[in-house]
Amino acid sequence: MKNAIPAHAFKPLQKDQLKLVWQWRNSARIRQNMHNDSPVKWYEHCVWFEKLQEDPSRHFYVFLQNQRPIGVLNFSDMHTATPDWGCYLGETNVWPGSGIILELAALDFTASQDQFSHLLAQVLSFNQAANKMHKVFEYEQVSRTKGGQRNGLDYDILHYSYALQQWRQKREKVLKKLPKNFAQASSQIEFLEAG
């Protein structure tokens, strides 16, 4: 049963999940890879959620694995042809390769909508896992800008772009680079309505 593929779904963030997402966001493991690595105060988190509710250009999903919340997938600039996305796994005891499911979901979700031409992403240069994943999926690194300092060391921000027409053509090729169960898992990803 351990290797069985769980159900993967994405559902818009609900008020009753706010505290859980806040706890994830403030964990040292998540903060270290964020643009802003300072802890977020509860009232700031609530204000952010209120603004999110009123902003159709931003979509924020909770990642559910067998209906259990394990992470987030978010999109910004959804009113343009080039939305930006980000994600993280809030939980650590998850199905192996859950990060790959996040990558697949982001690309499939945006590629299924004709109004989008490219999917953009930004990753801090020291976040090796995310940068390696983008290379496996064949993102194009389009630029590199100065980020700042973290733990006394300079870092950059790597800017990635994926032409969604290319993803539609390359999807099967990329899936073949992954263990076989990911092709099956990718066909079962669902985006659910709020409520």
PEDA-V159140 format. One record per residue. N is the residue number from 0. OMEGA is omega in radians with two decimals (999 if undefined). NEAR is the number of other ideal C-beta (glycine too) atoms within 12 Angstrom. Layout:
n;omega;near
N;OMEGA;NEAR
N;OMEGA;NEAR
This chain:
n;omega;near
0;-3.09;7
1;-3.10;8
2;3.12;13
3;-3.12;14
4;3.13;25
5;3.04;26
6;3.13;22
7;-3.14;39
8;3.12;27
9;-3.08;35
10;3.14;27
11;3.14;28
12;3.11;35
13;-3.10;22
14;-3.09;19
15;3.08;14
16;-3.05;28
17;-3.07;28
18;3.13;19
19;-3.13;25
20;3.09;36
21;3.12;27
22;3.08;21
23;-3.04;30
24;-3.11;36
25;3.10;25
26;-3.11;23
27;-3.11;15
28;3.13;20
29;-3.07;27
30;-3.05;22
31;-3.11;24
32;-3.14;30
33;3.03;28
34;3.09;19
35;-3.07;18
36;3.09;24
37;3.05;14
38;3.13;18
39;3.10;24
40;-3.09;13
41;-3.11;17
42;3.10;12
43;3.13;18
44;3.13;26
45;3.10;18
46;3.10;16
47;-3.13;24
48;3.12;27
49;3.12;15
50;3.13;16
51;-3.12;27
52;-3.06;19
53;-3.02;11
54;-3.11;18
55;-3.14;15
56;-3.13;18
57;3.07;26
58;-3.09;32
59;-3.08;35
60;2.95;37
61;-3.13;37
62;-3.12;45
63;3.08;34
64;-2.99;34
65;3.10;19
66;3.12;15
67;3.11;22
68;-3.13;29
69;-3.09;34
70;-3.12;38
71;3.04;37
72;-3.11;44
73;3.13;33
74;3.01;36
75;-3.11;25
76;-3.14;25
77;3.10;24
78;3.12;16
79;3.08;18
80;-3.04;20
81;3.10;26
82;3.13;32
83;3.14;30
84;3.07;40
85;-3.10;34
86;2.89;40
87;3.02;35
88;3.13;32
89;3.14;33
90;3.14;26
91;-3.13;16
92;-3.05;12
93;3.10;24
94;3.13;31
95;-3.14;21
96;3.12;27
97;3.08;34
98;3.09;34
99;3.10;34
100;3.09;42
101;3.11;42
102;-3.14;43
103;-3.10;37
104;-3.12;40
105;-3.13;42
106;-3.13;43
107;-3.11;33
108;-3.11;30
109;-3.14;38
110;-3.14;26
111;-3.10;19
112;-3.00;19
113;-3.07;11
114;-3.11;16
115;3.11;31
116;-3.10;21
117;3.00;28
118;-3.08;43
119;3.09;35
120;3.04;40
121;-3.14;32
122;3.08;35
123;-2.98;33
124;-3.12;24
125;3.12;22
126;-3.00;31
127;-3.11;16
128;-3.12;22
129;3.13;33
130;3.11;26
131;3.14;16
132;3.12;30
133;3.11;35
134;3.09;21
135;-3.11;24
136;3.06;35
137;2.94;23
138;3.02;33
139;3.03;21
140;-3.02;22
141;3.09;20
142;3.13;15
143;-3.14;17
144;3.12;17
145;3.14;13
146;-3.08;24
147;3.13;18
148;3.05;14
149;-3.11;22
150;3.09;12
151;-3.12;7
152;3.08;12
153;3.03;14
154;3.10;25
155;3.01;22
156;3.11;28
157;-3.11;29
158;-3.10;25
159;3.07;33
160;3.07;30
161;3.05;37
162;-3.00;24
163;3.03;30
164;3.09;18
165;3.13;21
166;3.12;31
167;-3.13;22
168;-3.03;14
169;-2.95;22
170;-3.09;27
171;3.12;15
172;3.13;16
173;-3.14;28
174;-3.14;27
175;3.10;14
176;-3.05;18
177;3.03;25
178;-2.99;18
179;-3.06;14
180;3.13;21
181;3.08;32
182;3.12;23
183;-3.13;21
184;-3.07;32
185;-3.13;31
186;-3.08;19
187;3.12;22
188;-3.13;33
189;2.95;22
190;-3.05;25
191;3.06;19
192;3.06;11
193;3.09;18
194;999;8
